[in-house]
Each structure stands twice: as structure tokens, then as C-alpha cells.
Amino acid sequence: MTVTDAPVPAPAPVPVPVPAGQGGDQAQGPAPVPALAARAAAVGGSPVREILAVTARPEVINFAGGLPAPELFDAAGVAAAFQAVLTATPGTALQYSTTEGEPALRAAIAARTAVRGLPTDADDVLVTTGSQQALSLLATALVEPGDTVLVEDPCYLAALQAFAFAGAHVVPVPCDEAGIDPAALDELVAAHRPKLLYTVPTFQNPTGRTLPADRRAEIAAVAARRGLWIVEDDPYGELRFEGGRVPWIATYPGAEDRTVLLGSFSKVMAPGLRLGWLRGPAALLRACAVAKQAADLHTPTVNQLAAARYLADNDLDAHVARVAGAYRERRDAMLLGLADALPHGSSWVRPEGGMFVWATLPAGYDTGALLPEVVRHDVAYVPGAPFYAGEPDSATLRMCFVTQSPDEIAEGLRRLGAALGG
């Protein structure tokens, strides 16, 4: 067919104006916008954040948050570090950076990790915008929708959110007062063929418990025998008040090539810096770096360089020891007052470090239902139920002991006892 033989298209119909309010799509108004993604509708917000919003009044003694004590920040040291990098290398500090992180900071993190028993090079480290981003990156790099992820029971809330957004099938691993039961873990791995196990083995959030060395070795052996990634989150491990340090799971035989260790400066330097990291095998780090490029390109350069400068100019370990000393006094104040504040028959975990005390009230108590009355007494905690991936224990609660002074803790527990009828 030649061009001259082509059929002539029919003229387009002339639209007929429809007066406003007389039928047609115009009468119905604009079409609705498309719906949110199913995962956004299905995953709820953090109950801790919601409680903090409700209890923001200054008169409330708030045990609900997980906030480090601001008066213990080394504000002068951090300010000096920022001043130094902005004076010496402003062009670099205010410029884009590499996705993997500033070399000076990666080297410093690697050195701190190696001296604690896990040989690490800078190339083994990816700097993240808080360790929470590390969780999100790992969920993106490892988890397909429908994959099974194993978690402690109860579990860190934001980890449950991250895995839920990835579309994971989250299965809780039975735990006792010492943490994960390795035999139960072995059975669940055999039954579900999960992609990974997520654990906070040292001063766990929310329970404060620490997994003993023998169980860490058993978990490493299960991972090696069954084929399993271990995501070992350690934001609190340096905040030890008593007892000896327990090696990371990543150091045990069988875990070397399948453990991702997460760390953070939030609890030992300042959470506002939003500096975390993950240490793991090269192939997984590359996948996480690609995911990070899609998320934020890189963690803020100036924050990274300031942290590296702080580590070079200051003794962070000495600072952490001072903070841990203050936190120990606050933990002791909370443990001292719990017997009078909580109903007879309650029990609680005595943490050797970290930031939290986990308590269980007698059967029949519902800490979620009790919370409004507690808040009316100008004190707050976090109900335990949201921390469970499976069947929740509604008689549990979490309290943070580091934000208030010992005297404020004593007063807060007095108010709690009055609210609970103690």
C-alpha cells in the first residue's frame, strides 16, 4: 500500500461541553488518587512513638522511650569535631560522598571491631544512616515477599516493622530468661527454611537479657548446618555495667560467612548523628550498597567526618565508661523500687547493661488496658504486647531507666505504684 492509498482517518468527534452540575465525569469531581501500597496500609506505626507523643507533657516521667540521657552527651567534644572538619576540609565535608561511607570512619569502625575480637577491614564495613537503615537494607537485599524470617520472642519493634514492609513471614523463636532456645531454633529452621534469624543477643530490646556464650555457639552451629543468615544487632553491647563481655555470635565457628553484625554510635556518642554500620560478607555488602544508593545515596558526609575526627581526638571508651557508670546507678534505682511499684507476684529481668527493664505482672493484668490510668498519674511505660511477633503476653511491659535521674526514677515508680493500686 502506498501513502496515497492509505485510508483517510475519520475526523475526531467534537466534544460537547456539559454545563456544571449536569451529569458526566465533571459532575462527580476529580477521580480519587490511587491507593497506598498494601504494605503501607498493613504495617502500623510504632506504639513507642505514639506513646511518646501522648506523654510529651513535661510533668510526665516517661519510662516509655529508648532515649539516651542528653545531659551525658559529650556535646563539647562533638562540637569541636564538627568545627575541626568544617574548618580544615569544608569542601569535602559538605560534598557528596561514596555510598559505602567515608574511608576514615570505615577504618575507625573496623579497628574498634577488630580489637573486640572480630578481625575486620574497612572494606568489610558499610556506613548506614543509623543501624535502623541497616535493617531496612538487609530486608531489601535478602528478603523476598513470603520469605520466612525468624525473630526472638519478644523482639525489637522496628525490626518487626522492617521485615513486615519487606513482605516477610515473621516467625517467633521460643525464648526463656536466657534468650533463644537453640533446640527450638533448630526445629523451626528445619520446618520453615527461613532466610534469616534476627537477634539482639546482648542487653536485648525489650527484655534486657543477654544470650550466654554456649547458646551463641549453638546458634552459629545451627546456621552453618541448616543454611541460615544471622543478623546480629548490637546497639547496646558497650553499655555493660557488670559481668564479662560475651563474644559476638559472628566470632563462633560456622557463623563467619553468614553473620551480619550491626552497630551504632547512637547509644555511645549521639543518636542525632544517625550513624550506624553493618559488617558482613562482600557479596551481601555490595547488594546493600546498591539498595542504599536507591534509598539515600550516602549517609551525610559531615556527620561521618565529624565522628571520625571525634574518634581520633577523644577516648570514646572512657566516655562510654562514664555513661555506663551513670546508667548503672539509674538501673539500680529502678530495680530497687520495682517491688513496691508493681503488684505482688510480678517478676522482672535484672539486666547487666543496656537501657531496659522488662517486667511481667501476674496473670490477668493487661498493661495496655492499664496504660491510660497510668498516664493520668503522670508516668508511662510501653506495654509488652506489640513486641511479640506471635501470641503476645499482655501482662508484660518495658521501662527505660537511662533517661531520668535516680530521684526521678524513684518518683516515677511511686506514681506507677499508685496507678496500679500498689
VEXDREN-2710 file (C-alpha; in Angstrom, 1 decimal):
% VEXDREN-2710
k/r/px/py/pz
1/MET/0.0/0.0/0.0
2/THR/1.4/3.4/-1.0
3/VAL/1.0/6.5/1.1
4/THR/-1.7/7.8/-1.3
5/ASP/-3.6/4.5/-0.9
6/ALA/-3.8/4.8/2.9
7/PRO/-7.3/5.2/4.3
8/VAL/-8.1/8.7/5.5
9/PRO/-8.9/8.7/9.2
10/ALA/-12.3/9.8/10.3
11/PRO/-12.5/13.2/11.9
12/ALA/-12.2/13.2/15.7
13/PRO/-15.6/13.8/17.4
14/VAL/-16.1/17.3/18.6
15/PRO/-16.5/17.3/22.4
16/VAL/-19.8/18.8/23.6
17/PRO/-19.5/21.0/26.7
18/VAL/-21.5/19.8/29.7
19/PRO/-22.8/22.5/31.9
20/ALA/-21.5/22.3/35.5
21/GLY/-23.7/20.1/37.6
22/GLN/-25.4/18.3/34.7
23/GLY/-24.0/14.8/34.6
24/GLY/-20.8/13.5/33.2
25/ASP/-17.5/13.0/35.0
26/GLN/-17.2/16.6/35.7
27/ALA/-20.3/16.4/37.9
28/GLN/-18.6/13.7/40.0
29/GLY/-15.5/15.8/40.7
30/PRO/-11.9/14.7/40.4
31/ALA/-11.1/11.0/40.3
32/PRO/-9.6/9.6/43.5
33/VAL/-5.8/9.2/43.7
34/PRO/-4.5/5.6/43.6
35/ALA/-4.4/3.7/46.9
36/LEU/-1.4/3.3/49.0
37/ALA/0.7/0.1/48.6
38/ALA/-0.7/-2.8/50.5
39/ARG/2.4/-3.0/52.7
40/ALA/1.9/0.7/53.8
41/ALA/-1.6/0.0/54.8
42/ALA/-0.8/-3.2/56.6
43/VAL/2.2/-2.2/58.7
44/GLY/1.3/0.0/61.6
45/GLY/3.3/2.7/63.3
46/SER/5.5/2.3/66.3
47/PRO/3.5/2.2/69.6
48/VAL/6.5/3.7/71.3
49/ARG/6.4/6.8/69.1
50/GLU/2.6/7.1/69.7
51/ILE/3.1/6.8/73.4
52/LEU/5.8/9.5/73.4
53/ALA/3.5/11.8/71.5
54/VAL/0.8/11.3/74.1
55/THR/3.1/11.7/77.0
56/ALA/5.1/14.7/75.8
57/ARG/3.9/16.9/78.7
58/PRO/7.0/17.9/80.8
59/GLU/5.4/16.7/84.1
60/VAL/5.2/13.1/82.8
61/ILE/8.1/10.8/84.0
62/ASN/8.4/8.8/80.8
63/PHE/9.9/5.3/81.0
64/ALA/8.4/4.5/77.6
65/GLY/11.2/5.8/75.3
66/GLY/14.6/4.4/74.5
67/LEU/16.3/7.7/74.6
68/PRO/19.9/8.1/75.9
69/ALA/20.4/10.7/78.6
70/PRO/21.1/14.0/76.8
71/GLU/23.0/15.5/79.8
72/LEU/25.6/12.8/79.3
73/PHE/26.3/13.6/75.6
74/ASP/29.8/14.9/75.1
75/ALA/28.4/18.0/73.3
76/ALA/31.7/19.9/73.6
77/GLY/33.7/17.1/72.0
78/VAL/31.2/16.6/69.2
79/ALA/31.1/20.3/68.5
80/ALA/34.8/20.5/68.4
81/ALA/34.9/17.6/65.9
82/PHE/32.4/19.4/63.6
83/GLN/34.3/22.6/63.9
84/ALA/37.6/20.9/63.0
85/VAL/36.3/19.2/59.8
86/LEU/34.4/22.3/58.7
87/THR/37.5/24.4/59.2
88/ALA/40.1/22.1/57.7
89/THR/38.1/20.4/54.9
90/PRO/34.9/22.3/54.3
91/GLY/34.7/21.4/50.6
92/THR/34.9/17.6/51.4
93/ALA/32.7/17.8/54.5
94/LEU/29.8/19.5/52.6
95/GLN/30.1/17.5/49.4
96/TYR/28.6/14.2/48.3
97/SER/30.3/11.1/49.5
98/THR/30.6/7.4/48.5
99/THR/27.8/5.1/49.2
100/GLU/29.9/2.8/51.3
101/GLY/31.0/5.6/53.7
102/GLU/33.9/7.8/54.4
103/PRO/37.2/5.8/54.4
104/ALA/38.3/7.4/57.7
105/LEU/35.2/6.4/59.5
106/ARG/35.1/2.9/58.0
107/ALA/38.7/2.3/59.1
108/ALA/37.9/3.5/62.6
109/ILE/34.9/1.2/62.9
110/ALA/36.9/-1.7/61.6
111/ALA/39.6/-1.1/64.1
112/ARG/37.2/-0.9/67.0
113/THR/35.6/-4.2/65.8
114/ALA/38.9/-6.0/65.4
115/VAL/40.2/-5.0/68.8
116/ARG/37.0/-6.6/70.3
117/GLY/37.8/-10.0/68.7
118/LEU/36.3/-9.9/65.2
119/PRO/39.0/-9.4/62.5
120/THR/37.6/-6.6/60.3
121/ASP/38.9/-4.4/57.5
122/ALA/37.4/-1.1/56.3
123/ASP/36.2/-2.9/53.2
124/ASP/34.0/-5.2/55.4
125/VAL/32.0/-2.2/56.7
126/LEU/29.1/-0.2/55.1
127/VAL/28.2/3.0/56.9
128/THR/24.4/3.5/57.3
129/THR/22.1/6.3/58.4
130/GLY/21.6/4.7/61.8
131/SER/21.5/1.0/62.3
132/GLN/17.8/1.0/61.6
133/GLN/18.7/1.7/57.9
134/ALA/21.0/-1.3/58.0
135/LEU/18.0/-3.4/58.9
136/SER/16.0/-1.9/56.0
137/LEU/18.8/-2.5/53.6
138/LEU/19.2/-6.1/54.7
139/ALA/15.5/-6.7/54.3
140/THR/15.7/-5.3/50.8
141/ALA/18.8/-7.3/49.9
142/LEU/17.8/-10.7/51.5
143/VAL/14.0/-11.0/51.8
144/GLU/11.6/-11.8/49.0
145/PRO/7.8/-11.4/49.8
146/GLY/6.7/-14.5/51.5
147/ASP/10.2/-15.5/52.8
148/THR/10.3/-16.6/56.4
149/VAL/12.3/-14.6/58.9
150/LEU/12.9/-15.8/62.5
151/VAL/13.0/-13.4/65.4
152/GLU/13.3/-13.5/69.1
153/ASP/10.1/-13.6/71.2
154/PRO/9.6/-10.8/72.1
155/CYS/11.5/-8.7/69.5
156/TYR/12.8/-5.2/68.8
157/LEU/9.7/-3.3/67.4
158/ALA/11.4/-1.6/64.5
159/ALA/12.8/-4.8/63.2
160/LEU/9.3/-6.3/63.1
161/GLN/8.3/-3.2/61.0
162/ALA/11.3/-3.5/58.6
163/PHE/10.6/-7.2/57.9
164/ALA/6.8/-6.6/57.6
165/PHE/7.5/-3.9/54.9
166/ALA/9.6/-6.4/53.0
167/GLY/6.7/-8.8/53.0
168/ALA/8.3/-11.4/55.2
169/HIS/6.5/-14.1/57.1
170/VAL/7.8/-13.5/60.6
171/VAL/8.0/-16.4/62.9
172/PRO/9.0/-16.1/66.6
173/VAL/11.6/-18.4/68.2
174/PRO/10.8/-19.6/71.7
175/CYS/12.9/-17.9/74.3
176/ASP/13.4/-18.2/78.1
177/GLU/15.1/-16.0/80.6
178/ALA/18.4/-16.5/78.9
179/GLY/17.2/-15.8/75.4
180/ILE/16.8/-18.0/72.3
181/ASP/16.3/-21.7/72.8
182/PRO/18.8/-23.3/70.3
183/ALA/16.9/-26.6/70.1
184/ALA/13.7/-24.8/69.2
185/LEU/15.6/-22.7/66.7
186/ASP/16.9/-25.9/65.0
187/GLU/13.4/-27.3/64.7
188/LEU/12.0/-24.1/63.3
189/VAL/14.8/-23.8/60.7
190/ALA/14.1/-27.4/59.6
191/ALA/10.4/-26.8/59.4
192/HIS/10.3/-23.3/57.7
193/ARG/13.6/-23.0/55.8
194/PRO/13.8/-19.3/56.8
195/LYS/16.1/-16.8/55.1
196/LEU/17.5/-15.3/58.3
197/LEU/17.4/-15.1/62.1
198/TYR/17.4/-11.6/63.6
199/THR/18.7/-11.3/67.2
200/VAL/19.8/-8.7/69.7
201/PRO/21.9/-11.1/71.8
202/THR/23.4/-8.5/74.3
203/PHE/21.1/-6.4/76.6
204/GLN/18.2/-7.2/74.3
205/ASN/15.5/-4.7/73.4
206/PRO/12.9/-5.1/75.0
207/THR/13.9/-7.7/77.7
208/GLY/17.4/-6.6/78.6
209/ARG/18.6/-10.2/78.7
210/THR/22.0/-11.4/77.4
211/LEU/22.4/-14.7/75.4
212/PRO/25.1/-16.9/77.1
213/ALA/28.2/-17.9/75.2
214/ASP/27.2/-21.6/74.9
215/ARG/23.9/-20.7/73.2
216/ARG/25.7/-18.3/70.8
217/ALA/27.9/-21.2/69.8
218/GLU/24.9/-23.5/69.3
219/ILE/23.1/-20.8/67.2
220/ALA/26.2/-20.5/65.0
221/ALA/26.3/-24.2/64.5
222/VAL/22.6/-24.3/63.6
223/ALA/23.1/-21.6/61.0
224/ALA/26.0/-23.5/59.5
225/ARG/24.3/-26.9/59.5
226/ARG/20.9/-25.7/58.2
227/GLY/21.9/-22.8/55.9
228/LEU/20.8/-19.6/57.5
229/TRP/21.8/-15.9/57.7
230/ILE/22.2/-14.4/61.1
231/VAL/21.6/-10.7/61.6
232/GLU/23.3/-9.8/64.9
233/ASP/22.2/-6.4/66.1
234/ASP/24.4/-4.9/68.8
235/PRO/23.4/-1.3/69.7
236/TYR/23.8/-1.7/73.4
237/GLY/26.8/-4.1/73.9
238/GLU/29.2/-1.4/75.0
239/LEU/26.9/-0.3/77.8
240/ARG/27.9/-3.0/80.3
241/PHE/27.6/-2.4/84.0
242/GLU/28.8/-5.7/85.4
243/GLY/30.0/-9.1/84.3
244/GLY/32.2/-10.1/81.5
245/ARG/31.8/-9.3/77.8
246/VAL/30.3/-12.2/75.7
247/PRO/31.8/-12.5/72.2
248/TRP/29.7/-11.8/69.2
249/ILE/27.9/-14.7/67.5
250/ALA/29.9/-13.7/64.4
251/THR/33.1/-14.9/66.1
252/TYR/31.9/-18.5/66.6
253/PRO/32.8/-21.4/64.3
254/GLY/30.2/-21.8/61.5
255/ALA/29.0/-18.1/61.7
256/GLU/31.9/-16.5/59.9
257/ASP/30.5/-16.4/56.4
258/ARG/26.8/-16.0/57.3
259/THR/26.6/-13.4/60.1
260/VAL/25.9/-9.7/59.5
261/LEU/26.9/-7.6/62.5
262/LEU/25.1/-4.3/63.1
263/GLY/26.5/-1.4/65.2
264/SER/25.6/2.1/66.0
265/PHE/27.0/5.3/67.6
266/SER/23.5/6.3/68.7
267/LYS/23.8/4.9/72.3
268/VAL/27.5/5.7/72.8
269/MET/28.0/9.1/71.0
270/ALA/24.7/10.7/70.0
271/PRO/21.6/9.4/68.2
272/GLY/21.1/12.7/66.3
273/LEU/24.2/11.9/64.3
274/ARG/22.3/8.9/62.7
275/LEU/25.4/6.9/62.3
276/GLY/25.3/3.1/62.1
277/TRP/27.0/0.4/60.2
278/LEU/26.9/-3.2/59.1
279/ARG/29.8/-5.6/58.8
280/GLY/29.3/-8.6/56.6
281/PRO/30.4/-10.7/53.6
282/ALA/31.4/-8.8/50.5
283/ALA/28.6/-10.0/48.2
284/LEU/26.0/-9.0/50.7
285/LEU/27.6/-5.7/51.3
286/ARG/27.5/-4.9/47.6
287/ALA/23.8/-5.7/47.5
288/CYS/23.2/-3.5/50.5
289/ALA/25.2/-0.7/48.9
290/VAL/23.0/-0.8/45.8
291/ALA/19.9/-0.7/48.0
292/LYS/21.4/2.3/49.8
293/GLN/22.0/4.1/46.6
294/ALA/18.3/3.9/45.9
295/ALA/17.5/5.0/49.5
296/ASP/19.7/8.0/50.2
297/LEU/22.8/7.8/48.1
298/HIS/25.0/8.0/51.2
299/THR/25.0/8.9/54.9
300/PRO/25.7/12.6/55.5
301/THR/29.4/13.3/54.8
302/VAL/29.9/16.0/57.5
303/ASN/28.5/13.7/60.2
304/GLN/30.8/10.8/59.1
305/LEU/33.9/13.0/59.1
306/ALA/33.0/14.6/62.4
307/ALA/32.6/11.1/64.0
308/ALA/35.9/10.0/62.6
309/ARG/37.6/13.2/63.9
310/TYR/35.9/12.6/67.3
311/LEU/37.3/9.1/67.5
312/ALA/40.8/10.4/66.5
313/ASP/40.8/13.2/69.1
314/ASN/38.9/11.6/72.0
315/ASP/38.8/8.4/74.1
316/LEU/35.4/7.1/73.3
317/ASP/35.8/4.1/75.5
318/ALA/36.5/6.4/78.5
319/HIS/33.4/8.4/77.7
320/VAL/31.3/5.2/77.4
321/ALA/32.6/4.1/80.8
322/ARG/31.4/7.3/82.3
323/VAL/28.0/6.9/80.7
324/ALA/27.7/3.3/81.8
325/GLY/28.5/4.3/85.4
326/ALA/25.7/6.8/85.4
327/TYR/23.3/4.2/83.8
328/ARG/24.2/1.6/86.4
329/GLU/23.1/4.0/89.2
330/ARG/19.8/4.5/87.3
331/ARG/19.3/0.8/86.7
332/ASP/19.9/0.2/90.4
333/ALA/17.3/2.9/91.3
334/MET/14.7/1.2/89.1
335/LEU/15.4/-2.3/90.4
336/LEU/15.2/-1.0/94.0
337/GLY/11.8/0.4/93.5
338/LEU/10.1/-2.2/91.4
339/ALA/8.9/-4.4/94.3
340/ASP/6.9/-1.6/95.8
341/ALA/5.6/-0.3/92.4
342/LEU/4.4/-3.5/90.8
343/PRO/1.7/-5.8/92.0
344/HIS/2.6/-8.7/94.3
345/GLY/3.7/-11.7/92.2
346/SER/5.3/-9.7/89.4
347/SER/8.8/-10.6/88.1
348/TRP/11.4/-8.8/86.1
349/VAL/14.8/-9.2/84.3
350/ARG/17.9/-7.8/86.0
351/PRO/20.0/-6.6/83.1
352/GLU/23.8/-6.5/83.3
353/GLY/23.8/-3.4/81.0
354/GLY/21.8/-1.6/78.3
355/MET/18.8/0.6/78.8
356/PHE/15.7/-1.5/79.6
357/VAL/14.0/-3.5/82.3
358/TRP/11.3/-6.0/81.3
359/ALA/8.6/-6.9/83.8
360/THR/5.8/-9.4/83.9
361/LEU/2.7/-8.7/86.0
362/PRO/0.6/-11.5/87.5
363/ALA/-1.8/-13.4/85.2
364/GLY/-4.9/-11.3/84.4
365/TYR/-3.2/-8.0/84.2
366/ASP/-3.3/-6.2/80.8
367/THR/-0.6/-3.5/80.7
368/GLY/-2.1/-2.0/77.5
369/ALA/-5.5/-1.5/79.1
370/LEU/-3.9/-0.1/82.3
371/LEU/-1.8/2.5/80.4
372/PRO/-4.4/5.3/80.3
373/GLU/-4.8/5.2/84.0
374/VAL/-1.0/5.1/84.5
375/VAL/-0.6/8.2/82.2
376/ARG/-3.2/10.0/84.3
377/HIS/-0.7/9.6/87.1
378/ASP/2.0/11.3/85.0
379/VAL/4.1/8.3/84.4
380/ALA/4.4/6.0/81.4
381/TYR/5.8/2.6/80.2
382/VAL/5.5/0.6/77.0
383/PRO/3.0/-2.3/77.0
384/GLY/4.8/-5.5/76.1
385/ALA/2.2/-6.9/73.6
386/PRO/3.4/-5.1/70.5
387/PHE/6.9/-6.6/70.8
388/TYR/5.6/-10.1/70.1
389/ALA/5.5/-11.5/66.5
390/GLY/3.3/-14.3/67.8
391/GLU/0.9/-14.7/70.7
392/PRO/1.5/-11.7/72.9
393/ASP/1.8/-11.7/76.7
394/SER/-0.4/-8.8/77.7
395/ALA/0.9/-8.8/81.3
396/THR/4.4/-7.6/80.2
397/LEU/5.8/-4.1/80.0
398/ARG/9.1/-2.4/79.2
399/MET/10.7/0.5/81.1
400/CYS/13.7/2.5/80.1
401/PHE/15.9/3.5/83.0
402/VAL/18.6/5.7/81.5
403/THR/16.8/9.0/80.7
404/GLN/15.8/10.0/84.2
405/SER/17.9/10.7/87.3
406/PRO/17.7/8.2/90.3
407/ASP/15.4/10.6/92.2
408/GLU/13.1/11.0/89.2
409/ILE/13.0/7.2/88.7
410/ALA/12.0/6.8/92.4
411/GLU/9.2/9.3/92.0
412/GLY/8.1/7.7/88.7
413/LEU/7.9/4.3/90.4
414/ARG/5.9/5.8/93.2
415/ARG/3.4/7.2/90.7
416/LEU/3.3/3.8/88.9
417/GLY/2.6/2.0/92.2
418/ALA/-0.3/4.4/92.9
419/ALA/-1.7/3.9/89.4
420/LEU/-1.5/0.1/89.7
421/GLY/-3.1/0.1/93.1
422/GLY/0.1/-0.8/94.9
END
